[in-house]
Amino acid sequence: MLYKYRVGLGFDSHPLRKNRKLILGGVKISSSLGLYGHSDADVLCHSIGDALLGAIGLNDIGCYFPNTEPKLKGISSLKILAEIMKMIRKNGYKIINLDSVIICQKPKLNPYFDKIKSNLAKILKIEKSAIGLKAKTTEGLGFARERQGIISCSIVLLQKEAIK
């Protein structure tokens, strides 16, 4: 069955560690702690990637970009998103809009949002105005309060492109 619109939901989390860079949406964020992972551990890009893959009925990001693959060690998650976008286009879809939430206690992320949106718009082939981006704390609760890690959730709406 061919669907004109498809929605996908993505989630990712990574632990915070010393001596790591904090990268979100391909932007280096000033922080004493960074996200730990096989790639650059960009939770925002990973949650967007999972949302995109889910929207077209594919498996999660780890199935296509496993953390056991030596070639992916330290890779920019923007490159991973670019590869996922090839899958989206191959399946005949385009992004209508994206909405993401980043959950962390510190640092403050709003000053970085314009650059993050610019990076994402370029890779995702959409206007910056089609990207919703929010930073939330957990109001002193759990994982984020203790600065143990950062979480990101994303939702995306895709539309089947017209056949020419």
Contact map, one row per residue, 1 for C-alpha under 8 A:
11100000000000000000000000000000000000000000000000000000000000000000000000000000000000000000000000000000000000000000000000000000000000000000000000000000000000000000
11110000000000000000000000000000000000000000000000000000000000000000000000000000000000000000000000000000000000000000000000000000000000000000000000000000000000000000
11111100000000000000000000000000000000000000000000000000000000000000000000000000000000000000000000000000000000000000000000000000000000000000000000000000000000010000
01111100000000000000000000000000000000000000000000000000000000000000000000000000000000000000000000000000000000000000000000000000000000000000000000000000000000110000
00111110000000000000000000000000000000000000000000000000000000000000000000000000000000000000000000000000000000000000000000000000000000000000000000000000000011110000
00111111000000000000000000000000000000000000000000000011000000000000000000000000000000000000000000000000000000000000000000000000000000000000000000000000000011100000
00001111100000000000000000000000000000000000000000100110000000000000000000000000000000000000000000000000000000000000000000000000000000000000000000000000001111000000
00000111110000000000000000000000000000000000000001111111000000000000000000000000000000000000000000000000000000000000000000000000000000000000000000000000001110000000
00000011111000000000000000000000000000000000001001110110000000000000000000000000000000000000000000000000000000000000000000000000000000000000000000000000111100000000
00000001111100000000000000000000000000000000011111110100000000000000000000000000000000000000000000000000000000000000000000000000000000000000000000000000111000000000
00000000111110000000000000000000000000000000011101100000000000000000000000000000000000000000000000000000000000000000000000000000000000000000000000000011110000000000
00000000011111000000000000000000000000000011011000000000000000000000000000000000000000000000000000000000000000000000000000000000000000000000000000000011100000000000
00000000001111100000000000000000000000000010000000000000000000000000000000000000000000000000000000000000000000000000000000000000000000000000000000001111000000000000
00000000000111110000000000000000001110001010000000000000000000000000000000000000000000000000000000000000000000000000000000000000000000000000000000001110000000000000
00000000000011111000000000000000001110000000000000000000000000000000000000000000000000000000000000000000000000000000000000000000000000000000000000011100000000000000
00000000000001111100000000000000111100000000000000000000000000000000000000000000000000000000000000000000000000000000000000000000000000000000000000111100000000000000
00000000000000111111000000000000111100000000000000000000000000000000000000000000000000000000000000000000000000000000000000000000000000000000000000000000000000000000
00000000000000011111000000000001110000000000000000000000000000000000000000000000000000000000000000000000000000000000000000000000000000000000000000000000000000000000
00000000000000001111100000000001110000000000000000000000000000000000000000000000000000000000000000000000000000000000000000000000000000000000000000000000000000000000
00000000000000001111110000000000111100000000000000000000000000000000000000000000000000000000000000000000000000000000000000000000000000000000000000000000000000000000
00000000000000000011111000011010111000010000000000000000000000000000000000000000000000000000000000000000000000000000000000000000000000000000000000000000000000000000
00000000000000000001111100011110111000000100000000000000000000000000000000000000000000000000000000000000000000000000000000000000000000000000000000000000000000000000
00000000000000000000111111111000011000011100000000000000000000000000000000000000000000000000000000000000000000000000000000000000000000000000000000000000000000000000
00000000000000000000011111111000000000000111100000000000000000000000000000000000000000000000000000000000000000000001000000000000000000000000000000000000000000000000
00000000000000000000001111100000000000000101100000000000000000000000000000001100000000000000000000000000000000000001101100000000000000000000000000000000000000000000
00000000000000000000001111110000000000000100100000000000000000000000000000011100000000000000000000000000000000000001001000000000000000000000000000000000000000000000
00000000000000000000001111111000000000000000000000000000000000000000000000000000000000000000000000000000000000010011000000000000000000000000000000000000000000000000
00000000000000000000111101111100000000000000000000000000000000000000000000000000000000000000000000000000000000000000000000000000000000000000000000000000000000000000
00000000000000000000111100111110000000000000000000000000000000000000000000000000000000000000000000000000000010010000000000000000000000000000000000000000000000000000
00000000000000000000010000011111000000000000000000000000000000000000000000000000000000000000000000000000001000000000000000000000000000000000000000000000000000000000
00000000000000000000110000001111110000000000000000000000000000000000000000000000000000000000000000000000001000000000000000000000000000000000000000000000000000000000
00000000000000000110000000000111110000000000000000000000000000000000000000000000000000000000000000000000000000000000000000000000000000000000000000000000000000000000
00000000000000011111110000000011111000000000000000000000000000000000000000000000000000000000000000000000000000000000000000000000000000000000000000000000000000000000
00000000000000011111111000000011111100000000000000000000000000000000000000000000000000000000000000000000000000000000000000000000000000000000000000000000000000000000
00000000000001111001111000000000111110011100000000000000000000000000000000000000000000000000000000000000000000000000000000000000000000000000000000001100000000000000
00000000000001111001000000000000011111011000000000000000000000000000000000000000000000000000000000000000000000000000000000000000000000000000000000000000000000000000
00000000000001100000000000000000001111111000000000000000000000000000000000000000000000000000000000000000000000000000000000000000000000000000000000000000000000000000
00000000000000000000000000000000000111111000000000000000000000000011000111000000000000000000000000000000000000000000000000000000000000000000000000000000000000000000
00000000000000000000000000000000000011111100000000000000000000000010000111111000000000000000000000000000000000000000000000000000000000000000000000000000000000000000
00000000000000000000101000000000001111111100000000000000000000000000000001111000000000000000000000000000000000000000000000000000000000000000000000000000000000000000
00000000000001000000001000000000001111111110010000000000000000000000000000001000000000000000000000000000000000000000000000000000000000000000000000000000000000000000
00000000000000000000011111000000001000111111110000000000000000000000000000001000000000000000000000000000000000000000000000000000000000000000000000000000000000000000
00000000000111000000000100000000000000001111111000000000000000000000000000000000000000000000000000000000000000000000000000000000000000000000000000000111000000000000
00000000000100000000000110000000000000000111111100000000000000000000000000000000000000000000000000010100000000000000000000000000000000000000000000000001110000000000
00000000000000000000000111000000000000000111111110000000000000000000000000001100100000000000000000000000000000000000000000000000000000000000000000000000000000000000
00000000011100000000000000000000000000001111111111000000000010000000000000001000100000000000000000000000000000000000000000000000000000000000000000000000000000000000
00000000111100000000000000000000000000000011111111100000000000000000000000000000000000000000000000000000000000000000000000000000000000000000000000000001110000000000
00000000011000000000000000000000000000000001111111110000000000000000000000000000100000000000000000010000000000000000000000000000000000000000000000000000111100000000
00000000010000000000000000000000000000000000111111111000000010000000000000000001100100000000000000000000000000000000000000000000000000000000000000000000000000000000
00000001111000000000000000000000000000000000011111111100000110000000000000000000000000000000000000000000000000000000000000000000000000000000000000000000000000000000
00000011111000000000000000000000000000000000001111111110000000000000000000000000000000000000000000000000000000000000000000000000000000000000000000000000011100000000
00000001110000000000000000000000000000000000000111111111000000000000000000000000000100010000000000000000000000000000000000000000000000000000000000000000000100000000
00000001000000000000000000000000000000000000000011111111111110000000000000000000000100010000000000000000000000000000000000000000000000000000000000000000000000000000
00000011110000000000000000000000000000000000000001111111111100000000000000000000000000000000000000000000000000000000000000000000000000000000000000000000000000000000
00000111100000000000000000000000000000000000000000111111110000000000000000000000000000000000000000000000000000000000000000000000000000000000000000000000000111000000
00000101000000000000000000000000000000000000000000011111110000000000000000000000000000010010000000000000000000000000000000000000000000000000000000000000000000000000
00000000000000000000000000000000000000000000000000001111111000000000000000000000000000000000000000000000000000000000000000000000000000000000000000000000000000000000
00000000000000000000000000000000000000000000000000001111111100000000000000000000000000000000000000000000000000000000000000000000000000000000000000000000000000000000
00000000000000000000000000000000000000000000000000001100111110110000000000000000000000000000000000000000000000000000000000000000000000000000000000000000000000000000
00000000000000000000000000000000000000000000000001001100011111110000000000000000000000000000000000000000000000000000000000000000000000000000000000000000000000000000
00000000000000000000000000000000000000000000010011001000001111111100000000000000000000000000000000000000000000000000000000000000000000000000000000000000000000000000
00000000000000000000000000000000000000000000000000000000000111111110000000000000000000000000000000000000000000000000000000000000000000000000000000000000000000000000
00000000000000000000000000000000000000000000000000000000001111111100000000000000000000000000000000000000000000000000000000000000000000000000000000000000000000000000
00000000000000000000000000000000000000000000000000000000001111111100000000000000000000000000000000000000000000000000000000000000000000000000000000000000000000000000
00000000000000000000000000000000000000000000000000000000000011111110100100000001000000000000000000000000000000000000000000000000000000000000000000000000000000000000
00000000000000000000000000000000000000000000000000000000000011111111100100000000000000000000000000000000000000000000000000000000000000000000000000000000000000000000
00000000000000000000000000000000000001100000000000000000000001001111110110000000000000000000000000000000000000000000000000000000000000000000000000000000000000000000
00000000000000000000000000000000000001000000000000000000000000000111110000000000000000000000000000000000000000000000000000000000000000000000000000000000000000000000
00000000000000000000000000000000000000000000000000000000000000001111111110000000000000000000000000000000000000000000000000000000000000000000000000000000000000000000
00000000000000000000000000000000000000000000000000000000000000000011111110000000000000000000000000000000000000000000000000000000000000000000000000000000000000000000
00000000000000000000000000000000000000000000000000000000000000000000111110100000000000000000000000000000000000000000000000000000000000000000000000000000000000000000
00000000000000000000000000000000000001100000000000000000000000001110111111100000000000000000000000000000000000000000000000000000000000000000000000000000000000000000
00000000000000000000000000000000000001100000000000000000000000000010111111100000000000000000000000000000000000000000000000000000000000000000000000000000000000000000
00000000000000000000000000000000000001110000000000000000000000000000000111110000000000000000000000000000000000000000000000000000000000000000000000000000000000000000
00000000000000000000000000000000000000110000000000000000000000000000001111111011000000000000000000000000000000000000000000000000000000000000000000000000000000000000
00000000000000000000000001000000000000110000000000000000000000000000000001111111000000000000000000000000000000000000000000000000000000000000000000000000000000000000
00000000000000000000000011000000000000111100110000000000000000000000000000111111100000000000000000000000000000000000000000000000000000000000000000000000000000000000
00000000000000000000000011000000000000000000100000000000000000000000000000011111110000000000000000000000000000000000000100100000000000000000000000000000000000000000
00000000000000000000000000000000000000000000000000000000000000000000000000111111111000000000000000000000000000000000000000000000000000000000000000000000000000000000
00000000000000000000000000000000000000000000000010000000000000001000000000111111111100000000000000000000000000000000000000000000000000000000000000000000000000000000
00000000000000000000000000000000000000000000110110000000000000000000000000001111111110000000000000000000000000000000000000110000000000000000000000000000000000000000
00000000000000000000000000000000000000000000000000000000000000000000000000000111111111000000000000000000000000000000000000110000000000000000000000000000000000000000
00000000000000000000000000000000000000000000000000000000000000000000000000000011111111100000000000000000000000000000000000000000000000000000000000000000000000000000
00000000000000000000000000000000000000000000000010011000000000000000000000000001111111110000000000000000000000000000000000000000000000000000000000000000000000000000
00000000000000000000000000000000000000000000000000000000000000000000000000000000111111111000000000000000000000000000000000110000000000000000000000000000000000000000
00000000000000000000000000000000000000000000000000000000000000000000000000000000011111111100000000000000000000000000000000000000000000000000000000000000000000000000
00000000000000000000000000000000000000000000000000000000000000000000000000000000001111111110000000000000000000000000000000000000000000000000000000000000000000000000
00000000000000000000000000000000000000000000000000011001000000000000000000000000000111111111110000000000000000000000000000000000000000000000000000000000000000000000
00000000000000000000000000000000000000000000000000000000000000000000000000000000000011111111110000000000000000000000000000000000000000000000000000000000000000000000
00000000000000000000000000000000000000000000000000000000000000000000000000000000000001111111100000000000000000000000000000000000000000000000000000000000000000000000
00000000000000000000000000000000000000000000000000000001000000000000000000000000000000111111100000000000000000000000000000000000000000000000000000000000000000000000
00000000000000000000000000000000000000000000000000000000000000000000000000000000000000011111110000000000000000000000000000000000000000000000000000000000000000011000
00000000000000000000000000000000000000000000000000000000000000000000000000000000000000011111111000000000000000000000000000000000000000000000000000000000000001111000
00000000000000000000000000000000000000000000000000000000000000000000000000000000000000011001111100000000000000000000000000000000000000000000000000000000000001111000
00000000000000000000000000000000000000000000000000000000000000000000000000000000000000000000111111000000000000000000000000011100000000000000000000000000000111100000
00000000000000000000000000000000000000000000000000000000000000000000000000000000000000000000011111000000000000000000000000000100010000000000000000000000000111100000
00000000000000000000000000000000000000000000000000000000000000000000000000000000000000000000001111100000000000000000000000000100011100000000000000000000000111000000
00000000000000000000000000000000000000000000000000000000000000000000000000000000000000000000001111110000000000000000000000000000011100000000000000000000011110000000
00000000000000000000000000000000000000000000000000000000000000000000000000000000000000000000000011111000000000000000000000000000001110000000000000000000011100000000
00000000000000000000000000000000000000000001000100000000000000000000000000000000000000000000000001111100000000000000000000000000001111000000000000000001111000000000
00000000000000000000000000000000000000000000000000000000000000000000000000000000000000000000000000111110000000000000000000000000000011110000000000000001110000000000
00000000000000000000000000000000000000000001000000000000000000000000000000000000000000000000000000011111000000000000000000000000000011110000000000000111100000000000
00000000000000000000000000000000000000000000000000000000000000000000000000000000000000000000000000001111100000000000000000000000000000111100000100000111000000000000
00000000000000000000000000000000000000000000000000000000000000000000000000000000000000000000000000000111111000000000000000000000000000111100000110101110000000000000
00000000000000000000000000000000000000000000000000000000000000000000000000000000000000000000000000000011111100000000000000000000000000011101000110100000000000000000
00000000000000000000000000000000000000000000000000000000000000000000000000000000000000000000000000000001111110000000000000000000000000000000000000100000000000000000
00000000000000000000000000000110000000000000000000000000000000000000000000000000000000000000000000000001111110000000000000000000000000000000000000000000000000000000
00000000000000000000000000000000000000000000000000000000000000000000000000000000000000000000000000000000111111100000000000000000000000100000000000000000000000000000
00000000000000000000000000001000000000000000000000000000000000000000000000000000000000000000000000000000011111111000000000000000000000100000000000000000000000000000
00000000000000000000000000000000000000000000000000000000000000000000000000000000000000000000000000000000000111111000000000000000000001100000000000000000000000000000
00000000000000000000000000000000000000000000000000000000000000000000000000000000000000000000000000000000000111111100000000000000000000000000000000000000000000000000
00000000000000000000000000101000000000000000000000000000000000000000000000000000000000000000000000000000000011111111000000000000000000000000000000000000000000000000
00000000000000000000000000000000000000000000000000000000000000000000000000000000000000000000000000000000000011111111100000000000000010000000000000000000000000000000
00000000000000000000000000000000000000000000000000000000000000000000000000000000000000000000000000000000000000111111110000000000000000000000000000000000000000000000
00000000000000000000000000100000000000000000000000000000000000000000000000000000000000000000000000000000000000011111111000000000000000000000000000000000000000000000
00000000000000000000000111100000000000000000000000000000000000000000000000000000000000000000000000000000000000011111111100000000000000000000000000000000000000000000
00000000000000000000000010000000000000000000000000000000000000000000000000000000000000000000000000000000000000001111111110000001001010000000000000000000000000000000
00000000000000000000000000000000000000000000000000000000000000000000000000000000000000000000000000000000000000000111111111000001000000000000000000000000000000000000
00000000000000000000000011000000000000000000000000000000000000000000000000000000000000000000000000000000000000000011111111100000000000000000000000000000000000000000
00000000000000000000000010000000000000000000000000000000000000000000000000000100000000000000000000000000000000000001111111110001000000000000000000000000000000000000
00000000000000000000000000000000000000000000000000000000000000000000000000000000000000000000000000000000000000000000111111111111001000000000000000000000000000000000
00000000000000000000000000000000000000000000000000000000000000000000000000000000000000000000000000000000000000000000011111111100000000000000000000000000000000000000
00000000000000000000000000000000000000000000000000000000000000000000000000000100110010000000000000000000000000000000001111111000000000000000000000000000000000000000
00000000000000000000000000000000000000000000000000000000000000000000000000000000110010000000001000000000000000000000000111111100000000000000000000000000000000000000
00000000000000000000000000000000000000000000000000000000000000000000000000000000000000000000001000000000000000000000000011111110000000000000000000000000000000000000
00000000000000000000000000000000000000000000000000000000000000000000000000000000000000000000001110000000000000000000000011011111010000000000000000000000000000000000
00000000000000000000000000000000000000000000000000000000000000000000000000000000000000000000000000000000000000000000000010001111111000000000000000000000000000000000
00000000000000000000000000000000000000000000000000000000000000000000000000000000000000000000000000000000000000000000110110000111111000000000000000000000000000000000
00000000000000000000000000000000000000000000000000000000000000000000000000000000000000000000000000000000000000000000000000000011111100000000000000000000000000000000
00000000000000000000000000000000000000000000000000000000000000000000000000000000000000000000000111000000000000000000000000000111111100000000000000000000000000000000
00000000000000000000000000000000000000000000000000000000000000000000000000000000000000000000000011110000000000000000100010000011111110000000000000000000000000000000
00000000000000000000000000000000000000000000000000000000000000000000000000000000000000000000000011110000000000000000000000000000111111000000000000000000000000000000
00000000000000000000000000000000000000000000000000000000000000000000000000000000000000000000000000111100000000001000100000000000001111100000000000000000000000000000
00000000000000000000000000000000000000000000000000000000000000000000000000000000000000000000000000011100000001000000000000000000000111110000000000000000000000000000
00000000000000000000000000000000000000000000000000000000000000000000000000000000000000000000000000001111000111000000000000000000000011111000000000000000000000000000
00000000000000000000000000000000000000000000000000000000000000000000000000000000000000000000000000001111100000000000000000000000000001111100000000000000000000000000
00000000000000000000000000000000000000000000000000000000000000000000000000000000000000000000000000000011100000000000000000000000000000111111000110000000000000000000
00000000000000000000000000000000000000000000000000000000000000000000000000000000000000000000000000000011100000000000000000000000000000011111110110000000000000000000
00000000000000000000000000000000000000000000000000000000000000000000000000000000000000000000000000000000000000000000000000000000000000001111100010000000000000000000
00000000000000000000000000000000000000000000000000000000000000000000000000000000000000000000000000000000100000000000000000000000000000001111110110000000000000000000
00000000000000000000000000000000000000000000000000000000000000000000000000000000000000000000000000000000000000000000000000000000000000000111111111000000000000000000
00000000000000000000000000000000000000000000000000000000000000000000000000000000000000000000000000000000000000000000000000000000000000000101111111000000000000000000
00000000000000000000000000000000000000000000000000000000000000000000000000000000000000000000000000000000000000000000000000000000000000000000111111111100000000000000
00000000000000000000000000000000000000000000000000000000000000000000000000000000000000000000000000000011100000000000000000000000000000001101111111111110000000000000
00000000000000000000000000000000000000000000000000000000000000000000000000000000000000000000000000000001100000000000000000000000000000001111111111110000000000000000
00000000000000000000000000000000000000000000000000000000000000000000000000000000000000000000000000000000000000000000000000000000000000000000111111110000000000000000
00000000000000010000000000000000000000000000000000000000000000000000000000000000000000000000000000000001110000000000000000000000000000000000001111111100000000000000
00000000000000110000000000000000000000000000000000000000000000000000000000000000000000000000000000000000000000000000000000000000000000000000001111111100000000000000
00000000000011110000000000000000001000000000000000000000000000000000000000000000000000000000000000000001000000000000000000000000000000000000001100111110000000000000
00000000000011110000000000000000001000000010000000000000000000000000000000000000000000000000000000000111000000000000000000000000000000000000001100111111000000000000
00000000001111000000000000000000000000000010000000000000000000000000000000000000000000000000000000000111000000000000000000000000000000000000000100001111100000000000
00000000001110000000000000000000000000000011001000000000000000000000000000000000000000000000000000011110000000000000000000000000000000000000000000000111110000000000
00000000111100000000000000000000000000000001001100000000000000000000000000000000000000000000000000011100000000000000000000000000000000000000000000000011111000000000
00000000111000000000000000000000000000000001001100100000000000000000000000000000000000000000000001111000000000000000000000000000000000000000000000000001111100000000
00000011110000000000000000000000000000000000000100100000000000000000000000000000000000000000000001110000000000000000000000000000000000000000000000000000111110000000
00000011100000000000000000000000000000000000000100110010000000000000000000000000000000000000001111100000000000000000000000000000000000000000000000000000011111000000
00001111000000000000000000000000000000000000000000000010000000000000000000000000000000000000001111000000000000000000000000000000000000000000000000000000001111100000
00001110000000000000000000000000000000000000000000000010000000000000000000000000000000000000111110000000000000000000000000000000000000000000000000000000000111110000
00011100000000000000000000000000000000000000000000000000000000000000000000000000000000000000111100000000000000000000000000000000000000000000000000000000000011111000
00111000000000000000000000000000000000000000000000000000000000000000000000000000000000000001110000000000000000000000000000000000000000000000000000000000000001111100
00000000000000000000000000000000000000000000000000000000000000000000000000000000000000000001110000000000000000000000000000000000000000000000000000000000000000111110
00000000000000000000000000000000000000000000000000000000000000000000000000000000000000000000000000000000000000000000000000000000000000000000000000000000000000011111
00000000000000000000000000000000000000000000000000000000000000000000000000000000000000000000000000000000000000000000000000000000000000000000000000000000000000001111
00000000000000000000000000000000000000000000000000000000000000000000000000000000000000000000000000000000000000000000000000000000000000000000000000000000000000000111
